[in-house]
Amino acid sequence: MDAQQKIYVECLPWDKAWNLFQEKVGKDALLIHADIPKLAESVAKECGGLPLALITVGRMMSCKKTPQE
């Protein structure tokens, strides 16, 4: 695949990354179980500030109801 133009995306600083992740997960999903906020923070850190990773994983977590999921 040939690209006409390369676009470089910088990693987000932690505060912005965490806000984006929380936005994609949703407040209801974060508060449904006491262990989920800590788990969500750990998962967000694993994304390393990469916006696409934060959005994708955050959306996947939005439908989870237990930490085991």
OpenMM code with the backbone's topology and positions (N, CA, C; nanometers):
from openmm import Vec3, app, unit

residues = "MET ASP ALA GLN GLN LYS ILE TYR VAL GLU CYS LEU PRO TRP ASP LYS ALA TRP ASN LEU PHE GLN GLU LYS VAL GLY LYS ASP ALA LEU LEU ILE HIS ALA ASP ILE PRO LYS LEU ALA GLU SER VAL ALA LYS GLU CYS GLY GLY LEU PRO LEU ALA LEU ILE THR VAL GLY ARG MET MET SER CYS LYS LYS THR PRO GLN GLU".split()
positions = [
    Vec3(0.0852, -0.1171, 0.0000),
    Vec3(0.0000, 0.0000, 0.0000),
    Vec3(0.0899, 0.1235, 0.0000),
    Vec3(0.0701, 0.2074, -0.0964),
    Vec3(0.1480, 0.3306, -0.1067),
    Vec3(0.0724, 0.4454, -0.0408),
    Vec3(0.1447, 0.5189, 0.0389),
    Vec3(0.0853, 0.6347, 0.1063),
    Vec3(0.1343, 0.7618, 0.0389),
    Vec3(0.0436, 0.8527, 0.0192),
    Vec3(0.0776, 0.9802, -0.0407),
    Vec3(0.1374, 1.0753, 0.0623),
    Vec3(0.0927, 1.0599, 0.1845),
    Vec3(0.1366, 1.1512, 0.2892),
    Vec3(0.1400, 1.0765, 0.4223),
    Vec3(0.2440, 1.0984, 0.4982),
    Vec3(0.2538, 1.0390, 0.6306),
    Vec3(0.2052, 1.1403, 0.7333),
    Vec3(0.1277, 1.0913, 0.8262),
    Vec3(0.0784, 1.1759, 0.9338),
    Vec3(0.1303, 1.1178, 1.0645),
    Vec3(0.2003, 1.1981, 1.1393),
    Vec3(0.2555, 1.1542, 1.2667),
    Vec3(0.1634, 1.1985, 1.3796),
    Vec3(0.1292, 1.1040, 1.4639),
    Vec3(0.0429, 1.1310, 1.5782),
    Vec3(0.1263, 1.1137, 1.7043),
    Vec3(0.1297, 1.2158, 1.7852),
    Vec3(0.2055, 1.2087, 1.9095),
    Vec3(0.1226, 1.1415, 2.0183),
    Vec3(0.1922, 1.0804, 2.1107),
    Vec3(0.1256, 1.0218, 2.2266),
    Vec3(0.0728, 1.1335, 2.3159),
    Vec3(-0.0383, 1.1068, 2.3795),
    Vec3(-0.0983, 1.2052, 2.4694),
    Vec3(-0.0320, 1.1994, 2.6064),
    Vec3(-0.0236, 1.3133, 2.6747),
    Vec3(0.0224, 1.3103, 2.8135),
    Vec3(-0.0814, 1.2349, 2.8975),
    Vec3(-0.0386, 1.1842, 3.0129),
    Vec3(-0.1256, 1.0978, 3.0922),
    Vec3(-0.2611, 1.1597, 3.1233),
    Vec3(-0.2680, 1.2853, 3.1627),
    Vec3(-0.3973, 1.3445, 3.1999),
    Vec3(-0.4948, 1.3454, 3.0828),
    Vec3(-0.4475, 1.3798, 2.9648),
    Vec3(-0.5348, 1.3809, 2.8466),
    Vec3(-0.5692, 1.2389, 2.8024),
    Vec3(-0.4733, 1.1482, 2.8141),
    Vec3(-0.4976, 1.0083, 2.7780),
    Vec3(-0.6047, 0.9483, 2.8691),
    Vec3(-0.5936, 0.9744, 2.9979),
    Vec3(-0.6900, 0.9209, 3.0942),
    Vec3(-0.8282, 0.9800, 3.0710),
    Vec3(-0.8362, 1.1087, 3.0419),
    Vec3(-0.9655, 1.1718, 3.0130),
    Vec3(-1.0297, 1.1119, 2.8884),
    Vec3(-0.9511, 1.0912, 2.7835),
    Vec3(-1.0029, 1.0311, 2.6602),
    Vec3(-1.0521, 0.8893, 2.6876),
    Vec3(-0.9738, 0.8127, 2.7611),
    Vec3(-1.0114, 0.6749, 2.7924),
    Vec3(-1.1417, 0.6705, 2.8718),
    Vec3(-1.1526, 0.7547, 2.9742),
    Vec3(-1.2751, 0.7598, 3.0551),
    Vec3(-1.3959, 0.7985, 2.9707),
    Vec3(-1.3748, 0.8907, 2.8778),
    Vec3(-1.4838, 0.9342, 2.7895),
    Vec3(-1.5342, 0.8174, 2.7051),
    Vec3(-1.4430, 0.7350, 2.6551),
    Vec3(-1.4812, 0.6227, 2.5693),
    Vec3(-1.5418, 0.5075, 2.6485),
    Vec3(-1.4931, 0.4853, 2.7712),
    Vec3(-1.5490, 0.3791, 2.8552),
    Vec3(-1.6874, 0.4198, 2.9046),
    Vec3(-1.7011, 0.5432, 2.9480),
    Vec3(-1.8279, 0.5929, 3.0008),
    Vec3(-1.8321, 0.5826, 3.1521),
    Vec3(-1.8923, 0.6806, 3.2152),
    Vec3(-1.8970, 0.6854, 3.3617),
    Vec3(-1.9745, 0.5681, 3.4204),
    Vec3(-2.0832, 0.5284, 3.3561),
    Vec3(-2.1627, 0.4170, 3.4084),
    Vec3(-2.0804, 0.2892, 3.4152),
    Vec3(-2.0048, 0.2612, 3.3104),
    Vec3(-1.9225, 0.1400, 3.3072),
    Vec3(-1.8119, 0.1458, 3.4118),
    Vec3(-1.7569, 0.2635, 3.4355),
    Vec3(-1.6499, 0.2773, 3.5345),
    Vec3(-1.7006, 0.2589, 3.6775),
    Vec3(-1.8267, 0.2870, 3.7004),
    Vec3(-1.8810, 0.2821, 3.8364),
    Vec3(-1.9627, 0.1569, 3.8656),
    Vec3(-1.9731, 0.0656, 3.7690),
    Vec3(-2.0588, -0.0518, 3.7855),
    Vec3(-2.0032, -0.1531, 3.8861),
    Vec3(-1.8718, -0.1514, 3.9065),
    Vec3(-1.8066, -0.2436, 4.0009),
    Vec3(-1.6897, -0.1702, 4.0661),
    Vec3(-1.6675, -0.1945, 4.1933),
    Vec3(-1.5654, -0.1205, 4.2688),
    Vec3(-1.4233, -0.1405, 4.2161),
    Vec3(-1.3942, -0.2545, 4.1541),
    Vec3(-1.2589, -0.2829, 4.1050),
    Vec3(-1.2312, -0.2268, 3.9656),
    Vec3(-1.3335, -0.1870, 3.8943),
    Vec3(-1.3155, -0.1454, 3.7548),
    Vec3(-1.2340, -0.0166, 3.7393),
    Vec3(-1.2527, 0.0871, 3.8204),
    Vec3(-1.1719, 0.2084, 3.7993),
    Vec3(-1.0209, 0.1833, 3.8052),
    Vec3(-0.9770, 0.1049, 3.9015),
    Vec3(-0.8338, 0.0750, 3.9135),
    Vec3(-0.7856, -0.0074, 3.7938),
    Vec3(-0.8657, -0.1038, 3.7529),
    Vec3(-0.8334, -0.1857, 3.6365),
    Vec3(-0.8298, -0.1004, 3.5102),
    Vec3(-0.9260, -0.0106, 3.4960),
    Vec3(-0.9317, 0.0770, 3.3789),
    Vec3(-0.8084, 0.1667, 3.3715),
    Vec3(-0.7648, 0.2171, 3.4850),
    Vec3(-0.6456, 0.3018, 3.4872),
    Vec3(-0.5227, 0.2229, 3.4432),
    Vec3(-0.5130, 0.1004, 3.4883),
    Vec3(-0.4011, 0.0141, 3.4496),
    Vec3(-0.4030, -0.0140, 3.2994),
    Vec3(-0.5204, -0.0428, 3.2467),
    Vec3(-0.5349, -0.0695, 3.1032),
    Vec3(-0.5005, 0.0552, 3.0226),
    Vec3(-0.5466, 0.1708, 3.0677),
    Vec3(-0.5176, 0.2963, 2.9972),
    Vec3(-0.3674, 0.3233, 2.9933),
    Vec3(-0.2980, 0.2929, 3.1015),
    Vec3(-0.1523, 0.3126, 3.1041),
    Vec3(-0.0829, 0.2205, 3.0046),
    Vec3(-0.1356, 0.1004, 2.9864),
    Vec3(-0.0786, 0.0058, 2.8899),
    Vec3(-0.0905, 0.0587, 2.7463),
    Vec3(-0.1849, 0.1467, 2.7224),
    Vec3(-0.2025, 0.2043, 2.5882),
    Vec3(-0.0930, 0.3050, 2.5548),
    Vec3(-0.0169, 0.3454, 2.6535),
    Vec3(0.0988, 0.4308, 2.6304),
    Vec3(0.0707, 0.5673, 2.5699),
    Vec3(-0.0494, 0.6191, 2.5901),
    Vec3(-0.0820, 0.7511, 2.5374),
    Vec3(-0.1178, 0.7523, 2.3897),
    Vec3(-0.1279, 0.6345, 2.3284),
    Vec3(-0.1631, 0.6271, 2.1862),
    Vec3(-0.3140, 0.6462, 2.1697),
    Vec3(-0.3562, 0.7530, 2.1031),
    Vec3(-0.4990, 0.7838, 2.0932),
    Vec3(-0.5842, 0.6700, 2.0366),
    Vec3(-0.5402, 0.6062, 1.9292),
    Vec3(-0.6208, 0.4997, 1.8694),
    Vec3(-0.6365, 0.3820, 1.9655),
    Vec3(-0.5310, 0.3482, 2.0368),
    Vec3(-0.5385, 0.2391, 2.1345),
    Vec3(-0.6339, 0.2756, 2.2474),
    Vec3(-0.6251, 0.3969, 2.2976),
    Vec3(-0.7124, 0.4419, 2.4059),
    Vec3(-0.8591, 0.4370, 2.3639),
    Vec3(-0.8876, 0.4820, 2.2441),
    Vec3(-1.0253, 0.4837, 2.1938),
    Vec3(-1.0773, 0.3420, 2.1737),
    Vec3(-0.9977, 0.2581, 2.1088),
    Vec3(-1.0403, 0.1215, 2.0784),
    Vec3(-1.0631, 0.0399, 2.2052),
    Vec3(-0.9664, 0.0409, 2.2941),
    Vec3(-0.9778, -0.0369, 2.4175),
    Vec3(-1.0852, 0.0223, 2.5088),
    Vec3(-1.0939, 0.1534, 2.5140),
    Vec3(-1.1976, 0.2177, 2.5945),
    Vec3(-1.3369, 0.1797, 2.5491),
    Vec3(-1.3591, 0.1769, 2.4199),
    Vec3(-1.4905, 0.1370, 2.3672),
    Vec3(-1.5195, -0.0094, 2.3987),
    Vec3(-1.4166, -0.0935, 2.3918),
    Vec3(-1.4363, -0.2353, 2.4238),
    Vec3(-1.4721, -0.2537, 2.5711),
    Vec3(-1.4120, -0.1725, 2.6576),
    Vec3(-1.4421, -0.1831, 2.8009),
    Vec3(-1.5795, -0.1265, 2.8355),
    Vec3(-1.6343, -0.0446, 2.7497),
    Vec3(-1.7603, 0.0231, 2.7813),
    Vec3(-1.8774, -0.0732, 2.8002),
    Vec3(-1.8688, -0.1918, 2.7434),
    Vec3(-1.9797, -0.2870, 2.7553),
    Vec3(-1.9533, -0.3952, 2.8600),
    Vec3(-1.8436, -0.3856, 2.9318),
    Vec3(-1.8097, -0.4854, 3.0335),
    Vec3(-1.8749, -0.4490, 3.1666),
    Vec3(-1.9194, -0.5521, 3.2372),
    Vec3(-1.9893, -0.5280, 3.3631),
    Vec3(-1.9155, -0.5823, 3.4853),
    Vec3(-1.8156, -0.6679, 3.4628),
    Vec3(-1.7375, -0.7226, 3.5738),
    Vec3(-1.5896, -0.7143, 3.5393),
    Vec3(-1.5024, -0.7139, 3.6390),
    Vec3(-1.3581, -0.7102, 3.6115),
    Vec3(-1.3100, -0.8329, 3.5338),
    Vec3(-1.3771, -0.9454, 3.5491),
    Vec3(-1.3373, -1.0670, 3.4793),
    Vec3(-1.3592, -1.0586, 3.3289),
    Vec3(-1.4524, -0.9765, 3.2869),
    Vec3(-1.4790, -0.9630, 3.1436),
    Vec3(-1.3662, -0.8879, 3.0777),
] * unit.nanometer
topology = app.Topology()
chain = topology.addChain("A")
for resn in residues:
    res = topology.addResidue(resn, chain)
    for name in ("N", "CA", "C"):
        topology.addAtom(name, app.Element.getBySymbol(name[0]), res)
